[in-house]
């Protein structure tokens, strides 16, 4: 389904790469969840994983935040379709576990926004799925 756009190009980049990933990297659960509609869908395409609804997305992030002492997303390259409220980004995710082990992933996310929040998130992950 297509939704009327509510953010311009700069607003989409700010929302996805700074607000959303800023909240994720800070492990701020409330701010992360505020980026999603209640009935949002979050899929990891490369592992056929689907989280439907905010409760399922919340559980996924609780587990993800608990698994790593440090989470960093960086080096974003964005493609924006402001006319349709969509943004895609490729980036590096650097995840540090409590034992010091570092996982580096080169991912791409595709987002569809509705009323300034994520309605759909589609993730392509270069390694094992860390969002189970």
Phi and psi in radians as a Rosetta constraint file:
Dihedral C 1 N 2 CA 2 C 2 CIRCULARHARMONIC -1.782 0.35
Dihedral N 2 CA 2 C 2 N 3 CIRCULARHARMONIC 2.396 0.35
Dihedral C 2 N 3 CA 3 C 3 CIRCULARHARMONIC -2.032 0.35
Dihedral N 3 CA 3 C 3 N 4 CIRCULARHARMONIC 2.620 0.35
Dihedral C 3 N 4 CA 4 C 4 CIRCULARHARMONIC -1.078 0.35
Dihedral N 4 CA 4 C 4 N 5 CIRCULARHARMONIC 2.409 0.35
Dihedral C 4 N 5 CA 5 C 5 CIRCULARHARMONIC -1.184 0.35
Dihedral N 5 CA 5 C 5 N 6 CIRCULARHARMONIC 2.525 0.35
Dihedral C 5 N 6 CA 6 C 6 CIRCULARHARMONIC -2.196 0.35
Dihedral N 6 CA 6 C 6 N 7 CIRCULARHARMONIC -0.139 0.35
Dihedral C 6 N 7 CA 7 C 7 CIRCULARHARMONIC -2.272 0.35
Dihedral N 7 CA 7 C 7 N 8 CIRCULARHARMONIC 2.536 0.35
Dihedral C 7 N 8 CA 8 C 8 CIRCULARHARMONIC -1.453 0.35
Dihedral N 8 CA 8 C 8 N 9 CIRCULARHARMONIC -3.075 0.35
Dihedral C 8 N 9 CA 9 C 9 CIRCULARHARMONIC -0.967 0.35
Dihedral N 9 CA 9 C 9 N 10 CIRCULARHARMONIC -0.913 0.35
Dihedral C 9 N 10 CA 10 C 10 CIRCULARHARMONIC -1.084 0.35
Dihedral N 10 CA 10 C 10 N 11 CIRCULARHARMONIC -0.660 0.35
Dihedral C 10 N 11 CA 11 C 11 CIRCULARHARMONIC -1.152 0.35
Dihedral N 11 CA 11 C 11 N 12 CIRCULARHARMONIC -0.674 0.35
Dihedral C 11 N 12 CA 12 C 12 CIRCULARHARMONIC -1.142 0.35
Dihedral N 12 CA 12 C 12 N 13 CIRCULARHARMONIC -0.761 0.35
Dihedral C 12 N 13 CA 13 C 13 CIRCULARHARMONIC -1.138 0.35
Dihedral N 13 CA 13 C 13 N 14 CIRCULARHARMONIC -0.772 0.35
Dihedral C 13 N 14 CA 14 C 14 CIRCULARHARMONIC -1.030 0.35
Dihedral N 14 CA 14 C 14 N 15 CIRCULARHARMONIC -0.811 0.35
Dihedral C 14 N 15 CA 15 C 15 CIRCULARHARMONIC -1.114 0.35
Dihedral N 15 CA 15 C 15 N 16 CIRCULARHARMONIC -0.904 0.35
Dihedral C 15 N 16 CA 16 C 16 CIRCULARHARMONIC -1.301 0.35
Dihedral N 16 CA 16 C 16 N 17 CIRCULARHARMONIC -0.853 0.35
Dihedral C 16 N 17 CA 17 C 17 CIRCULARHARMONIC -1.541 0.35
Dihedral N 17 CA 17 C 17 N 18 CIRCULARHARMONIC -0.506 0.35
Dihedral C 17 N 18 CA 18 C 18 CIRCULARHARMONIC -1.824 0.35
Dihedral N 18 CA 18 C 18 N 19 CIRCULARHARMONIC -0.935 0.35
Dihedral C 18 N 19 CA 19 C 19 CIRCULARHARMONIC -1.197 0.35
Dihedral N 19 CA 19 C 19 N 20 CIRCULARHARMONIC -0.973 0.35
Dihedral C 19 N 20 CA 20 C 20 CIRCULARHARMONIC -1.126 0.35
Dihedral N 20 CA 20 C 20 N 21 CIRCULARHARMONIC -1.016 0.35
Dihedral C 20 N 21 CA 21 C 21 CIRCULARHARMONIC -1.197 0.35
Dihedral N 21 CA 21 C 21 N 22 CIRCULARHARMONIC -0.464 0.35
Dihedral C 21 N 22 CA 22 C 22 CIRCULARHARMONIC -1.088 0.35
Dihedral N 22 CA 22 C 22 N 23 CIRCULARHARMONIC -0.745 0.35
Dihedral C 22 N 23 CA 23 C 23 CIRCULARHARMONIC -1.172 0.35
Dihedral N 23 CA 23 C 23 N 24 CIRCULARHARMONIC -0.735 0.35
Dihedral C 23 N 24 CA 24 C 24 CIRCULARHARMONIC -1.088 0.35
Dihedral N 24 CA 24 C 24 N 25 CIRCULARHARMONIC -0.839 0.35
Dihedral C 24 N 25 CA 25 C 25 CIRCULARHARMONIC -1.124 0.35
Dihedral N 25 CA 25 C 25 N 26 CIRCULARHARMONIC -0.533 0.35
Dihedral C 25 N 26 CA 26 C 26 CIRCULARHARMONIC -1.431 0.35
Dihedral N 26 CA 26 C 26 N 27 CIRCULARHARMONIC -0.074 0.35
Dihedral C 26 N 27 CA 27 C 27 CIRCULARHARMONIC 0.970 0.35
Dihedral N 27 CA 27 C 27 N 28 CIRCULARHARMONIC 0.693 0.35
Dihedral C 27 N 28 CA 28 C 28 CIRCULARHARMONIC -1.641 0.35
Dihedral N 28 CA 28 C 28 N 29 CIRCULARHARMONIC 1.676 0.35
Dihedral C 28 N 29 CA 29 C 29 CIRCULARHARMONIC -1.075 0.35
Dihedral N 29 CA 29 C 29 N 30 CIRCULARHARMONIC -0.794 0.35
Dihedral C 29 N 30 CA 30 C 30 CIRCULARHARMONIC -1.077 0.35
Dihedral N 30 CA 30 C 30 N 31 CIRCULARHARMONIC -0.782 0.35
Dihedral C 30 N 31 CA 31 C 31 CIRCULARHARMONIC -1.188 0.35
Dihedral N 31 CA 31 C 31 N 32 CIRCULARHARMONIC -0.626 0.35
Dihedral C 31 N 32 CA 32 C 32 CIRCULARHARMONIC -1.117 0.35
Dihedral N 32 CA 32 C 32 N 33 CIRCULARHARMONIC -0.863 0.35
Dihedral C 32 N 33 CA 33 C 33 CIRCULARHARMONIC -1.163 0.35
Dihedral N 33 CA 33 C 33 N 34 CIRCULARHARMONIC -0.484 0.35
Dihedral C 33 N 34 CA 34 C 34 CIRCULARHARMONIC -1.114 0.35
Dihedral N 34 CA 34 C 34 N 35 CIRCULARHARMONIC -0.278 0.35
Dihedral C 34 N 35 CA 35 C 35 CIRCULARHARMONIC -1.424 0.35
Dihedral N 35 CA 35 C 35 N 36 CIRCULARHARMONIC -0.116 0.35
Dihedral C 35 N 36 CA 36 C 36 CIRCULARHARMONIC -2.017 0.35
Dihedral N 36 CA 36 C 36 N 37 CIRCULARHARMONIC 2.516 0.35
Dihedral C 36 N 37 CA 37 C 37 CIRCULARHARMONIC -1.230 0.35
Dihedral N 37 CA 37 C 37 N 38 CIRCULARHARMONIC 2.734 0.35
Dihedral C 37 N 38 CA 38 C 38 CIRCULARHARMONIC -1.025 0.35
Dihedral N 38 CA 38 C 38 N 39 CIRCULARHARMONIC -0.608 0.35
Dihedral C 38 N 39 CA 39 C 39 CIRCULARHARMONIC -1.829 0.35
Dihedral N 39 CA 39 C 39 N 40 CIRCULARHARMONIC 0.446 0.35
Dihedral C 39 N 40 CA 40 C 40 CIRCULARHARMONIC -1.085 0.35
Dihedral N 40 CA 40 C 40 N 41 CIRCULARHARMONIC 2.740 0.35
Dihedral C 40 N 41 CA 41 C 41 CIRCULARHARMONIC -2.118 0.35
Dihedral N 41 CA 41 C 41 N 42 CIRCULARHARMONIC 2.290 0.35
Dihedral C 41 N 42 CA 42 C 42 CIRCULARHARMONIC -2.175 0.35
Dihedral N 42 CA 42 C 42 N 43 CIRCULARHARMONIC 2.029 0.35
Dihedral C 42 N 43 CA 43 C 43 CIRCULARHARMONIC -2.116 0.35
Dihedral N 43 CA 43 C 43 N 44 CIRCULARHARMONIC 2.499 0.35
Dihedral C 43 N 44 CA 44 C 44 CIRCULARHARMONIC -1.846 0.35
Dihedral N 44 CA 44 C 44 N 45 CIRCULARHARMONIC 1.749 0.35
Dihedral C 44 N 45 CA 45 C 45 CIRCULARHARMONIC -1.073 0.35
Dihedral N 45 CA 45 C 45 N 46 CIRCULARHARMONIC -0.626 0.35
Dihedral C 45 N 46 CA 46 C 46 CIRCULARHARMONIC -1.320 0.35
Dihedral N 46 CA 46 C 46 N 47 CIRCULARHARMONIC -0.175 0.35
Dihedral C 46 N 47 CA 47 C 47 CIRCULARHARMONIC -2.223 0.35
Dihedral N 47 CA 47 C 47 N 48 CIRCULARHARMONIC 0.165 0.35
Dihedral C 47 N 48 CA 48 C 48 CIRCULARHARMONIC 0.996 0.35
Dihedral N 48 CA 48 C 48 N 49 CIRCULARHARMONIC 0.711 0.35
Dihedral C 48 N 49 CA 49 C 49 CIRCULARHARMONIC -1.843 0.35
Dihedral N 49 CA 49 C 49 N 50 CIRCULARHARMONIC 2.356 0.35
Dihedral C 49 N 50 CA 50 C 50 CIRCULARHARMONIC -2.322 0.35
Dihedral N 50 CA 50 C 50 N 51 CIRCULARHARMONIC 2.267 0.35
Dihedral C 50 N 51 CA 51 C 51 CIRCULARHARMONIC -2.062 0.35
Dihedral N 51 CA 51 C 51 N 52 CIRCULARHARMONIC 1.979 0.35
Dihedral C 51 N 52 CA 52 C 52 CIRCULARHARMONIC -1.920 0.35
Dihedral N 52 CA 52 C 52 N 53 CIRCULARHARMONIC 2.145 0.35
Dihedral C 52 N 53 CA 53 C 53 CIRCULARHARMONIC 1.626 0.35
Dihedral N 53 CA 53 C 53 N 54 CIRCULARHARMONIC 2.697 0.35
Dihedral C 53 N 54 CA 54 C 54 CIRCULARHARMONIC -1.104 0.35
Dihedral N 54 CA 54 C 54 N 55 CIRCULARHARMONIC -0.616 0.35
Dihedral C 54 N 55 CA 55 C 55 CIRCULARHARMONIC -1.100 0.35
Dihedral N 55 CA 55 C 55 N 56 CIRCULARHARMONIC -0.743 0.35
Dihedral C 55 N 56 CA 56 C 56 CIRCULARHARMONIC -1.193 0.35
Dihedral N 56 CA 56 C 56 N 57 CIRCULARHARMONIC -0.669 0.35
Dihedral C 56 N 57 CA 57 C 57 CIRCULARHARMONIC -1.165 0.35
Dihedral N 57 CA 57 C 57 N 58 CIRCULARHARMONIC -0.702 0.35
Dihedral C 57 N 58 CA 58 C 58 CIRCULARHARMONIC -1.053 0.35
Dihedral N 58 CA 58 C 58 N 59 CIRCULARHARMONIC -0.827 0.35
Dihedral C 58 N 59 CA 59 C 59 CIRCULARHARMONIC -1.035 0.35
Dihedral N 59 CA 59 C 59 N 60 CIRCULARHARMONIC -0.709 0.35
Dihedral C 59 N 60 CA 60 C 60 CIRCULARHARMONIC -1.047 0.35
Dihedral N 60 CA 60 C 60 N 61 CIRCULARHARMONIC -0.809 0.35
Dihedral C 60 N 61 CA 61 C 61 CIRCULARHARMONIC -1.224 0.35
Dihedral N 61 CA 61 C 61 N 62 CIRCULARHARMONIC -0.620 0.35
Dihedral C 61 N 62 CA 62 C 62 CIRCULARHARMONIC -1.022 0.35
Dihedral N 62 CA 62 C 62 N 63 CIRCULARHARMONIC -0.816 0.35
Dihedral C 62 N 63 CA 63 C 63 CIRCULARHARMONIC -1.122 0.35
Dihedral N 63 CA 63 C 63 N 64 CIRCULARHARMONIC -0.766 0.35
Dihedral C 63 N 64 CA 64 C 64 CIRCULARHARMONIC -1.096 0.35
Dihedral N 64 CA 64 C 64 N 65 CIRCULARHARMONIC -0.840 0.35
Dihedral C 64 N 65 CA 65 C 65 CIRCULARHARMONIC -1.093 0.35
Dihedral N 65 CA 65 C 65 N 66 CIRCULARHARMONIC -0.627 0.35
Dihedral C 65 N 66 CA 66 C 66 CIRCULARHARMONIC -1.271 0.35
Dihedral N 66 CA 66 C 66 N 67 CIRCULARHARMONIC -0.361 0.35
Dihedral C 66 N 67 CA 67 C 67 CIRCULARHARMONIC -1.459 0.35
Dihedral N 67 CA 67 C 67 N 68 CIRCULARHARMONIC -0.285 0.35
Dihedral C 67 N 68 CA 68 C 68 CIRCULARHARMONIC -2.353 0.35
Dihedral N 68 CA 68 C 68 N 69 CIRCULARHARMONIC 2.454 0.35
Dihedral C 68 N 69 CA 69 C 69 CIRCULARHARMONIC -1.429 0.35
Dihedral N 69 CA 69 C 69 N 70 CIRCULARHARMONIC -0.489 0.35
Dihedral C 69 N 70 CA 70 C 70 CIRCULARHARMONIC -2.433 0.35
Dihedral N 70 CA 70 C 70 N 71 CIRCULARHARMONIC 2.364 0.35
Dihedral C 70 N 71 CA 71 C 71 CIRCULARHARMONIC -2.227 0.35
Dihedral N 71 CA 71 C 71 N 72 CIRCULARHARMONIC 2.199 0.35
Dihedral C 71 N 72 CA 72 C 72 CIRCULARHARMONIC -2.343 0.35
Dihedral N 72 CA 72 C 72 N 73 CIRCULARHARMONIC 2.224 0.35
Dihedral C 72 N 73 CA 73 C 73 CIRCULARHARMONIC -1.976 0.35
Dihedral N 73 CA 73 C 73 N 74 CIRCULARHARMONIC 2.291 0.35
Dihedral C 73 N 74 CA 74 C 74 CIRCULARHARMONIC -2.679 0.35
Dihedral N 74 CA 74 C 74 N 75 CIRCULARHARMONIC 2.999 0.35
Dihedral C 74 N 75 CA 75 C 75 CIRCULARHARMONIC 1.036 0.35
Dihedral N 75 CA 75 C 75 N 76 CIRCULARHARMONIC 0.930 0.35
Dihedral C 75 N 76 CA 76 C 76 CIRCULARHARMONIC -1.294 0.35
Dihedral N 76 CA 76 C 76 N 77 CIRCULARHARMONIC 2.382 0.35
Dihedral C 76 N 77 CA 77 C 77 CIRCULARHARMONIC -2.159 0.35
Dihedral N 77 CA 77 C 77 N 78 CIRCULARHARMONIC 2.033 0.35
Dihedral C 77 N 78 CA 78 C 78 CIRCULARHARMONIC -1.929 0.35
Dihedral N 78 CA 78 C 78 N 79 CIRCULARHARMONIC 2.546 0.35
Dihedral C 78 N 79 CA 79 C 79 CIRCULARHARMONIC -2.160 0.35
Dihedral N 79 CA 79 C 79 N 80 CIRCULARHARMONIC 2.232 0.35
Dihedral C 79 N 80 CA 80 C 80 CIRCULARHARMONIC -2.148 0.35
Dihedral N 80 CA 80 C 80 N 81 CIRCULARHARMONIC 2.372 0.35
Dihedral C 80 N 81 CA 81 C 81 CIRCULARHARMONIC -2.066 0.35
Dihedral N 81 CA 81 C 81 N 82 CIRCULARHARMONIC 1.408 0.35
Dihedral C 81 N 82 CA 82 C 82 CIRCULARHARMONIC -1.121 0.35
Dihedral N 82 CA 82 C 82 N 83 CIRCULARHARMONIC -0.544 0.35
Dihedral C 82 N 83 CA 83 C 83 CIRCULARHARMONIC -1.103 0.35
Dihedral N 83 CA 83 C 83 N 84 CIRCULARHARMONIC -0.399 0.35
Dihedral C 83 N 84 CA 84 C 84 CIRCULARHARMONIC -2.110 0.35
Dihedral N 84 CA 84 C 84 N 85 CIRCULARHARMONIC 0.171 0.35
Dihedral C 84 N 85 CA 85 C 85 CIRCULARHARMONIC 1.141 0.35
Dihedral N 85 CA 85 C 85 N 86 CIRCULARHARMONIC 0.715 0.35
Dihedral C 85 N 86 CA 86 C 86 CIRCULARHARMONIC -2.241 0.35
Dihedral N 86 CA 86 C 86 N 87 CIRCULARHARMONIC 2.584 0.35
Dihedral C 86 N 87 CA 87 C 87 CIRCULARHARMONIC -2.547 0.35
Dihedral N 87 CA 87 C 87 N 88 CIRCULARHARMONIC 2.534 0.35
Dihedral C 87 N 88 CA 88 C 88 CIRCULARHARMONIC -2.214 0.35
Dihedral N 88 CA 88 C 88 N 89 CIRCULARHARMONIC 2.557 0.35
Dihedral C 88 N 89 CA 89 C 89 CIRCULARHARMONIC -2.546 0.35
Dihedral N 89 CA 89 C 89 N 90 CIRCULARHARMONIC 2.435 0.35
Dihedral C 89 N 90 CA 90 C 90 CIRCULARHARMONIC -1.857 0.35
Dihedral N 90 CA 90 C 90 N 91 CIRCULARHARMONIC 2.593 0.35
Dihedral C 90 N 91 CA 91 C 91 CIRCULARHARMONIC -2.914 0.35
Dihedral N 91 CA 91 C 91 N 92 CIRCULARHARMONIC 2.975 0.35
Dihedral C 91 N 92 CA 92 C 92 CIRCULARHARMONIC -1.835 0.35
Dihedral N 92 CA 92 C 92 N 93 CIRCULARHARMONIC 2.373 0.35
Dihedral C 92 N 93 CA 93 C 93 CIRCULARHARMONIC -1.953 0.35
Dihedral N 93 CA 93 C 93 N 94 CIRCULARHARMONIC 2.220 0.35
Dihedral C 93 N 94 CA 94 C 94 CIRCULARHARMONIC -2.069 0.35
Dihedral N 94 CA 94 C 94 N 95 CIRCULARHARMONIC 2.037 0.35
Dihedral C 94 N 95 CA 95 C 95 CIRCULARHARMONIC -2.063 0.35
Dihedral N 95 CA 95 C 95 N 96 CIRCULARHARMONIC 2.181 0.35
Dihedral C 95 N 96 CA 96 C 96 CIRCULARHARMONIC -1.938 0.35
Dihedral N 96 CA 96 C 96 N 97 CIRCULARHARMONIC 2.141 0.35
Dihedral C 96 N 97 CA 97 C 97 CIRCULARHARMONIC -1.460 0.35
Dihedral N 97 CA 97 C 97 N 98 CIRCULARHARMONIC 2.922 0.35
Dihedral C 97 N 98 CA 98 C 98 CIRCULARHARMONIC -1.028 0.35
Dihedral N 98 CA 98 C 98 N 99 CIRCULARHARMONIC -0.574 0.35
Dihedral C 98 N 99 CA 99 C 99 CIRCULARHARMONIC -1.424 0.35
Dihedral N 99 CA 99 C 99 N 100 CIRCULARHARMONIC 0.060 0.35
Dihedral C 99 N 100 CA 100 C 100 CIRCULARHARMONIC 1.601 0.35
Dihedral N 100 CA 100 C 100 N 101 CIRCULARHARMONIC -0.114 0.35
Dihedral C 100 N 101 CA 101 C 101 CIRCULARHARMONIC -1.129 0.35
Dihedral N 101 CA 101 C 101 N 102 CIRCULARHARMONIC 2.377 0.35
Dihedral C 101 N 102 CA 102 C 102 CIRCULARHARMONIC -1.975 0.35
Dihedral N 102 CA 102 C 102 N 103 CIRCULARHARMONIC 2.275 0.35
Dihedral C 102 N 103 CA 103 C 103 CIRCULARHARMONIC -1.917 0.35
Dihedral N 103 CA 103 C 103 N 104 CIRCULARHARMONIC 2.218 0.35
Dihedral C 103 N 104 CA 104 C 104 CIRCULARHARMONIC -2.009 0.35
Dihedral N 104 CA 104 C 104 N 105 CIRCULARHARMONIC 2.226 0.35
Dihedral C 104 N 105 CA 105 C 105 CIRCULARHARMONIC -2.208 0.35
Dihedral N 105 CA 105 C 105 N 106 CIRCULARHARMONIC 2.484 0.35
Dihedral C 105 N 106 CA 106 C 106 CIRCULARHARMONIC -1.906 0.35
Dihedral N 106 CA 106 C 106 N 107 CIRCULARHARMONIC 1.841 0.35
Dihedral C 106 N 107 CA 107 C 107 CIRCULARHARMONIC -2.009 0.35
Dihedral N 107 CA 107 C 107 N 108 CIRCULARHARMONIC 2.862 0.35
Dihedral C 107 N 108 CA 108 C 108 CIRCULARHARMONIC -2.314 0.35
Dihedral N 108 CA 108 C 108 N 109 CIRCULARHARMONIC 2.344 0.35
Dihedral C 108 N 109 CA 109 C 109 CIRCULARHARMONIC -2.050 0.35
Dihedral N 109 CA 109 C 109 N 110 CIRCULARHARMONIC 2.521 0.35
Dihedral C 109 N 110 CA 110 C 110 CIRCULARHARMONIC -2.175 0.35
Dihedral N 110 CA 110 C 110 N 111 CIRCULARHARMONIC 2.136 0.35
Dihedral C 110 N 111 CA 111 C 111 CIRCULARHARMONIC -2.062 0.35
Dihedral N 111 CA 111 C 111 N 112 CIRCULARHARMONIC 2.453 0.35
Dihedral C 111 N 112 CA 112 C 112 CIRCULARHARMONIC -2.074 0.35
Dihedral N 112 CA 112 C 112 N 113 CIRCULARHARMONIC 2.175 0.35
Dihedral C 112 N 113 CA 113 C 113 CIRCULARHARMONIC -1.812 0.35
Dihedral N 113 CA 113 C 113 N 114 CIRCULARHARMONIC 2.584 0.35
Dihedral C 113 N 114 CA 114 C 114 CIRCULARHARMONIC -2.348 0.35
Dihedral N 114 CA 114 C 114 N 115 CIRCULARHARMONIC 2.154 0.35
Dihedral C 114 N 115 CA 115 C 115 CIRCULARHARMONIC 0.940 0.35
Dihedral N 115 CA 115 C 115 N 116 CIRCULARHARMONIC 0.678 0.35
Dihedral C 115 N 116 CA 116 C 116 CIRCULARHARMONIC 1.364 0.35
Dihedral N 116 CA 116 C 116 N 117 CIRCULARHARMONIC 0.232 0.35
Dihedral C 116 N 117 CA 117 C 117 CIRCULARHARMONIC -2.380 0.35
Dihedral N 117 CA 117 C 117 N 118 CIRCULARHARMONIC 2.824 0.35
Dihedral C 117 N 118 CA 118 C 118 CIRCULARHARMONIC -1.230 0.35
Dihedral N 118 CA 118 C 118 N 119 CIRCULARHARMONIC 2.240 0.35
Dihedral C 118 N 119 CA 119 C 119 CIRCULARHARMONIC -1.751 0.35
Dihedral N 119 CA 119 C 119 N 120 CIRCULARHARMONIC -0.677 0.35
Dihedral C 119 N 120 CA 120 C 120 CIRCULARHARMONIC -2.388 0.35
Dihedral N 120 CA 120 C 120 N 121 CIRCULARHARMONIC 2.407 0.35
Dihedral C 120 N 121 CA 121 C 121 CIRCULARHARMONIC -2.273 0.35
Dihedral N 121 CA 121 C 121 N 122 CIRCULARHARMONIC 2.245 0.35
Dihedral C 121 N 122 CA 122 C 122 CIRCULARHARMONIC -2.168 0.35
Dihedral N 122 CA 122 C 122 N 123 CIRCULARHARMONIC 2.107 0.35
Dihedral C 122 N 123 CA 123 C 123 CIRCULARHARMONIC -1.966 0.35
Dihedral N 123 CA 123 C 123 N 124 CIRCULARHARMONIC 2.342 0.35
Dihedral C 123 N 124 CA 124 C 124 CIRCULARHARMONIC -1.994 0.35
Dihedral N 124 CA 124 C 124 N 125 CIRCULARHARMONIC 2.057 0.35
Dihedral C 124 N 125 CA 125 C 125 CIRCULARHARMONIC -1.970 0.35
Dihedral N 125 CA 125 C 125 N 126 CIRCULARHARMONIC 2.394 0.35
Dihedral C 125 N 126 CA 126 C 126 CIRCULARHARMONIC -1.347 0.35
Dihedral N 126 CA 126 C 126 N 127 CIRCULARHARMONIC -0.330 0.35
Dihedral C 126 N 127 CA 127 C 127 CIRCULARHARMONIC -2.244 0.35
Dihedral N 127 CA 127 C 127 N 128 CIRCULARHARMONIC -2.736 0.35
Dihedral C 127 N 128 CA 128 C 128 CIRCULARHARMONIC -1.064 0.35
Dihedral N 128 CA 128 C 128 N 129 CIRCULARHARMONIC 2.563 0.35
Dihedral C 128 N 129 CA 129 C 129 CIRCULARHARMONIC -1.211 0.35
Dihedral N 129 CA 129 C 129 N 130 CIRCULARHARMONIC 2.082 0.35
Dihedral C 129 N 130 CA 130 C 130 CIRCULARHARMONIC -1.705 0.35
Dihedral N 130 CA 130 C 130 N 131 CIRCULARHARMONIC 0.007 0.35
Dihedral C 130 N 131 CA 131 C 131 CIRCULARHARMONIC -2.000 0.35
Dihedral N 131 CA 131 C 131 N 132 CIRCULARHARMONIC 1.100 0.35
